[in-house]
Amino acid sequence: MTHGAVDRTPLHDTGWSFRSAMYDPKYRSIFYQVLTIVILVGFVWWVAHNTAVNLARSNTASGFGFLRGRAGFEIGQSLISFSSDSTYARALLVGILNTLLVAVTGIFTATIIGFLIGIGRLSRNWLIAKLCTVYVEVFRNIPPLLVIFFWYLGVLSVLPQPRESVGLPFNMFLNNRGLAFPKAIFETGMIAVGIALLIAIVATIIIARWAHKRQAATGQPFHTVWTAIALIVGLPLLVFVVSGFPLTFDVPVAGKFNLTGGSVVGPEFMSLFLALSFYTASFIAEIVRGGIRGVPKGQSEAAGALGLHPSSVTRLVVVPQALRIIIPPLTSQYLNLTKNSSLAIAIGFSDLVAVGGTILNQSGQAIEIVCIWGIVYLSLSILTSLFMNWFNAKMALVER
């Protein structure tokens, strides 16, 4: 442009403007991210401010110091010693352990039942396949709370009174107050038995890895099942005998009106455990069936052509490949079972939610209790996911 000439370029075509920046994907994405953060921070501040104002208005002290206070209530079933003189913190620990007990036993049982039902749905036996289908369709379409009420009110509550208990093998009794069984009393020599069991498990893992490498290198199989049984059962049993049988049992005895001695698993735990196990197993069965269907049919046909028995084809060829499809969705079912254990409050089982609710009503520390609930369930979910991700990585195909 020559000296003295007038610049007639439109204003919107020169320099930076907000409108032109919004048409730039880079600046537009940054703007929306900053806006989202501002809105989120504002919302959190608003919630925190209102909470602080309401706590001050109701004269409620915040913090977790109340956990050192006396509980003042009893818990029906506890894995550790607990009394009304214990603290709120110990009561929450009892609730967490009870939640873990339901989750671990339920996951173990649901996995076994689900695998059996899932494989049964693919059975060539018409009756077995149809029975498994009916099981899946019934339990999958019923709310879990209704299944819990079915076991609690429809099955366990109609059992005989304690004085008319149903006698079971191994000095066990079943009545409407639960399952009574002999209580194990461990002596000092059982420590050596526990160490022997740990050594046997480690030795079994080492032998299993050696057998796998040997078969991969030479093609010669090594049956680790009997070796594992001999180690895991035989070694602790040998130490148990050498230690002088350091184990006795407190056997329940049927009296005129009640049972004395032994241990009792209450109907609340039994109904919750059975309901969550059978309910979750119906979903696991469909995952297993879908995983087996995902294995190419040529794999089983090739194994059959080699002369393998159908059961061996399923165990050695189909299921190991199907696990790579089964494990990822299986994680979700494990998480669902753990979170569904909070339904225990409906039948009075003292899980984390039930115990926390009692503490909340007594202390009024609602925010702290809800935070504890969230932290515990979030931690359990993260730990379960981490373990299943590790297991899924171990089962994944190794690229050559």
C-alpha positions in Angstrom: 0.0 0.0 0.0 1.4 3.4 -1.1 1.9 6.3 1.3 -1.2 8.2 1.9 -3.6 5.5 0.6 -6.6 4.5 2.7 -6.9 0.9 4.1 -10.3 -0.3 3.1 -10.0 -3.9 4.4 -13.1 -4.9 6.4 -12.6 -4.9 10.2 -13.8 -8.5 10.6 -11.0 -9.7 8.3 -8.1 -8.3 10.3 -6.7 -9.5 13.5 -8.2 -11.9 16.1 -11.9 -11.9 17.0 -14.1 -14.0 19.2 -16.2 -15.1 16.3 -13.3 -16.2 14.2 -11.8 -18.1 17.2 -15.0 -20.0 17.7 -14.8 -21.3 14.2 -11.3 -22.7 15.0 -11.7 -26.3 16.3 -8.7 -25.8 18.6 -9.9 -22.7 20.3 -13.5 -23.9 20.4 -12.5 -27.1 22.3 -10.4 -25.1 24.8 -13.3 -22.7 25.4 -15.8 -25.5 26.1 -13.4 -27.3 28.4 -12.8 -24.2 30.4 -16.5 -23.4 30.5 -17.2 -27.0 31.8 -14.6 -26.7 34.5 -16.0 -23.3 35.7 -19.5 -24.7 35.8 -18.3 -27.8 37.7 -16.3 -25.8 40.2 -19.2 -23.4 40.7 -21.6 -26.3 41.4 -19.2 -27.9 43.9 -18.7 -24.6 45.7 -22.5 -24.1 45.8 -23.1 -27.5 47.3 -20.3 -27.1 49.8 -21.5 -23.6 50.8 -25.1 -24.8 51.3 -23.9 -27.8 53.3 -21.8 -25.6 55.6 -24.7 -23.2 56.1 -27.1 -26.0 56.9 -24.7 -27.7 59.3 -24.1 -24.4 61.1 -27.9 -23.7 61.3 -28.6 -27.2 62.8 -25.6 -26.9 65.1 -24.1 -30.2 63.8 -20.4 -30.7 64.1 -18.7 -32.1 61.0 -15.8 -34.4 60.9 -15.1 -38.1 61.7 -14.4 -37.7 65.4 -17.8 -39.4 66.1 -16.3 -42.7 65.0 -14.6 -43.0 68.5 -18.0 -42.8 70.2 -19.8 -45.8 71.8 -22.0 -47.7 69.4 -24.7 -48.6 71.9 -26.3 -51.3 69.7 -25.7 -55.0 68.9 -25.0 -56.7 65.6 -26.5 -60.1 65.0 -23.8 -61.6 62.8 -20.2 -60.5 63.1 -16.9 -62.0 61.9 -15.0 -60.2 64.7 -15.9 -59.6 68.3 -18.4 -56.8 68.8 -20.6 -55.5 71.6 -22.7 -52.5 72.3 -19.6 -51.0 74.1 -17.6 -51.0 70.9 -17.0 -47.9 68.9 -18.8 -46.7 65.8 -15.6 -47.4 63.8 -15.6 -51.0 64.8 -19.3 -51.3 63.9 -18.5 -50.0 60.4 -15.6 -52.5 60.2 -18.1 -55.3 61.1 -20.4 -54.0 58.3 -17.5 -53.9 55.8 -16.5 -57.5 56.6 -20.1 -58.7 56.3 -20.3 -57.0 52.9 -17.1 -58.6 51.8 -18.3 -62.0 53.1 -21.5 -61.7 51.0 -19.6 -60.5 47.9 -16.8 -63.1 48.0 -19.1 -66.1 48.7 -21.7 -64.9 46.3 -19.2 -64.3 43.4 -17.7 -67.8 44.0 -21.1 -69.5 44.0 -22.6 -67.5 41.2 -19.6 -68.2 39.0 -19.9 -72.0 39.5 -23.7 -72.0 39.0 -23.4 -69.7 36.0 -20.8 -71.8 34.2 -22.8 -74.9 34.7 -26.1 -73.4 33.5 -24.4 -71.7 30.6 -22.8 -74.9 29.4 -26.1 -76.7 30.1 -28.0 -74.4 27.8 -25.8 -75.7 25.0 -26.3 -79.3 25.9 -27.5 -81.8 23.4 -29.8 -83.2 26.0 -33.2 -81.6 25.4 -34.4 -81.7 29.0 -31.2 -80.2 30.4 -31.1 -77.4 27.8 -34.7 -76.5 28.5 -34.4 -76.6 32.3 -31.4 -74.3 32.1 -33.3 -72.0 29.7 -36.2 -71.8 32.1 -33.8 -71.0 35.0 -32.2 -68.1 33.1 -35.4 -66.6 31.9 -37.1 -66.8 35.3 -34.2 -65.3 37.4 -33.2 -62.7 34.8 -36.6 -61.1 34.7 -37.2 -60.9 38.5 -35.9 -58.0 40.6 -33.2 -59.1 43.0 -35.1 -57.7 46.0 -38.0 -60.0 45.1 -35.6 -63.0 45.0 -34.3 -62.0 48.4 -37.8 -61.9 49.8 -38.5 -65.3 48.2 -35.7 -67.0 50.0 -36.2 -65.1 53.3 -40.0 -65.3 53.6 -40.9 -68.1 51.3 -38.2 -70.7 52.1 -36.3 -70.1 55.3 -39.0 -68.6 57.4 -41.3 -71.6 56.9 -38.6 -74.1 58.3 -39.3 -75.8 61.6 -38.7 -74.2 65.0 -35.4 -74.8 66.7 -36.7 -77.6 68.9 -37.9 -79.4 65.7 -34.7 -78.7 63.8 -33.9 -80.8 60.7 -30.9 -82.9 61.4 -28.2 -82.9 58.7 -24.9 -84.8 58.3 -21.8 -83.8 60.3 -23.9 -82.7 63.3 -25.6 -79.8 61.5 -29.1 -78.6 62.1 -31.4 -76.4 60.0 -34.3 -74.4 61.3 -36.0 -71.0 60.9 -33.2 -69.4 62.8 -30.5 -70.5 60.4 -28.0 -73.3 59.9 -26.2 -74.5 63.0 -22.9 -76.3 62.5 -19.9 -77.4 64.6 -17.6 -74.5 65.6 -13.9 -75.1 65.0 -11.6 -74.4 68.0 -8.0 -74.0 66.8 -5.0 -74.7 69.0 -1.4 -73.5 68.7 -0.4 -76.3 66.4 -2.7 -75.1 63.7 -0.2 -72.4 62.8 2.1 -75.1 61.4 -0.8 -76.6 59.4 -1.5 -73.1 57.9 2.1 -72.7 56.9 2.1 -76.2 55.4 -1.0 -75.3 53.4 0.7 -72.1 52.1 3.8 -74.0 51.1 1.6 -76.6 49.3 -0.2 -73.9 47.3 3.1 -72.2 46.3 4.5 -75.6 45.2 1.4 -76.4 43.2 1.7 -73.1 41.3 5.4 -73.8 40.6 4.6 -77.3 39.3 1.7 -76.1 37.2 3.9 -73.5 35.5 6.7 -76.1 34.9 4.1 -78.5 33.5 2.8 -75.8 31.1 6.3 -75.0 29.8 7.1 -78.6 29.4 4.0 -79.3 27.4 4.6 -76.3 25.2 8.1 -77.4 24.5 7.7 -81.2 24.2 4.0 -81.8 23.8 4.0 -84.2 26.7 1.2 -83.4 29.2 1.7 -83.6 32.9 -1.4 -84.2 35.0 -1.1 -81.6 37.7 -4.6 -82.2 39.3 -3.6 -85.3 41.3 -0.3 -83.6 42.2 -2.1 -80.5 43.4 -4.6 -82.6 45.5 -1.7 -84.6 47.0 0.2 -81.4 48.0 -2.8 -79.2 49.1 -4.5 -82.0 51.0 -1.7 -84.4 51.9 1.0 -82.0 53.2 -1.3 -80.1 55.7 -2.9 -83.4 56.7 0.5 -84.9 57.5 1.5 -81.8 59.6 -1.9 -81.9 61.3 -1.2 -85.5 62.4 2.3 -84.8 63.4 1.2 -81.8 65.5 -1.1 -84.0 67.5 -4.5 -83.1 66.0 -4.6 -79.4 67.2 -8.3 -79.0 66.3 -11.5 -79.6 68.2 -15.1 -78.9 67.5 -17.9 -77.3 69.6 -20.8 -79.4 68.4 -24.4 -77.9 68.5 -26.7 -79.9 70.7 -30.5 -80.0 70.4 -32.2 -79.0 73.6 -35.8 -78.9 74.6 -36.4 -75.5 73.2 -33.2 -74.4 71.4 -29.8 -75.4 70.2 -26.7 -74.9 72.3 -23.1 -74.7 71.2 -21.6 -74.5 67.7 -22.0 -71.6 65.3 -25.1 -70.4 63.5 -25.4 -68.7 60.1 -28.6 -66.6 60.3 -31.4 -66.7 57.8 -30.7 -63.1 56.8 -27.2 -64.0 55.5 -28.4 -67.3 53.9 -31.3 -65.6 52.0 -29.1 -62.8 50.8 -26.3 -65.1 49.8 -28.6 -67.6 48.0 -30.6 -64.8 46.3 -27.6 -62.9 44.9 -25.9 -66.1 43.9 -28.8 -67.5 41.9 -29.8 -64.1 40.5 -26.3 -63.2 39.3 -25.7 -66.7 38.0 -28.5 -66.3 35.4 -26.6 -63.4 33.9 -23.3 -65.2 34.1 -24.9 -68.2 32.3 -25.8 -66.0 29.3 -22.3 -64.5 29.2 -20.8 -68.1 29.3 -23.2 -69.2 26.5 -22.3 -66.2 24.4 -18.6 -66.8 25.0 -18.8 -70.4 23.9 -20.8 -69.5 20.9 -18.1 -67.0 20.0 -15.5 -69.8 19.6 -15.3 -70.9 15.9 -17.1 -74.2 15.4 -14.1 -75.4 13.4 -12.1 -75.6 16.7 -14.4 -78.2 18.3 -14.7 -80.1 15.0 -10.9 -80.2 14.6 -10.6 -81.4 18.2 -13.2 -84.1 17.6 -11.4 -85.2 14.5 -8.3 -85.8 16.6 -10.3 -88.2 18.7 -10.9 -86.1 21.8 -14.0 -86.9 23.9 -16.7 -84.2 23.8 -16.1 -83.4 27.5 -12.4 -83.0 26.8 -13.1 -80.8 23.8 -15.2 -78.5 26.0 -12.7 -78.4 28.9 -9.4 -78.2 26.9 -10.4 -76.4 23.6 -13.6 -74.5 23.8 -13.7 -73.1 27.4 -10.1 -71.7 27.4 -10.8 -69.8 24.2 -14.2 -68.7 25.4 -12.7 -67.2 28.6 -11.2 -64.4 26.5 -14.7 -63.4 25.6 -16.3 -64.1 28.9 -14.0 -62.3 31.4 -14.7 -58.6 30.4 -18.5 -58.7 30.8 -18.0 -61.0 33.8 -16.4 -58.2 35.7 -19.6 -56.1 35.4 -21.6 -58.9 37.0 -19.2 -59.2 39.9 -19.5 -55.5 40.5 -23.3 -55.7 40.3 -23.3 -58.5 42.9 -21.1 -56.5 45.3 -23.3 -53.4 45.0 -26.6 -55.4 45.2 -25.4 -56.6 48.6 -26.6 -53.3 49.9 -30.2 -54.7 49.6 -29.4 -56.6 52.8 -31.0 -53.7 54.7 -34.4 -55.0 53.5 -34.1 -58.2 55.6 -32.1 -56.9 58.5 -28.7 -58.3 57.6 -25.9 -56.1 59.1 -23.9 -55.1 56.0 -22.2 -51.8 55.6 -25.3 -49.9 54.6 -27.4 -51.3 57.4 -24.8 -50.6 60.1 -24.1 -47.2 58.6 -27.8 -46.3 58.6 -28.0 -47.1 62.3 -25.0 -45.0 63.1 -26.4 -42.2 60.9 -29.7 -42.2 62.9 -27.9 -42.1 66.2 -25.2 -39.6 65.4 -26.8 -37.5 62.7 -23.5 -37.5 60.7 -25.2 -38.0 57.4 -22.5 -36.5 55.1 -19.7 -38.5 56.8 -21.6 -41.8 56.6 -22.5 -41.3 52.9 -18.9 -40.5 52.2 -17.8 -43.7 53.9 -20.3 -45.7 51.9 -19.1 -44.2 48.6 -15.4 -44.7 49.4 -15.9 -48.3 50.5 -18.0 -49.4 47.5 -15.7 -47.4 45.1 -12.6 -49.1 46.5 -14.2 -52.6 46.2 -15.2 -51.9 42.6 -11.7 -50.6 41.7 -10.0 -53.5 43.3 -12.3 -56.0 41.6 -11.8 -54.3 38.2 -8.0 -54.3 38.7 -7.9 -58.0 39.5 -10.2 -58.9 36.6 -8.1 -56.8 34.2 -5.0 -58.5 35.4 -6.7 -61.9 34.9 -7.9 -60.9 31.5 -4.4 -59.9 30.5 -3.1 -63.3 31.7 -5.7 -65.1 29.6 -5.2 -63.0 26.4 -3.6 -64.6 23.4 0.1 -64.0 23.1 1.0 -62.6 19.7 3.9 -64.4 18.0 
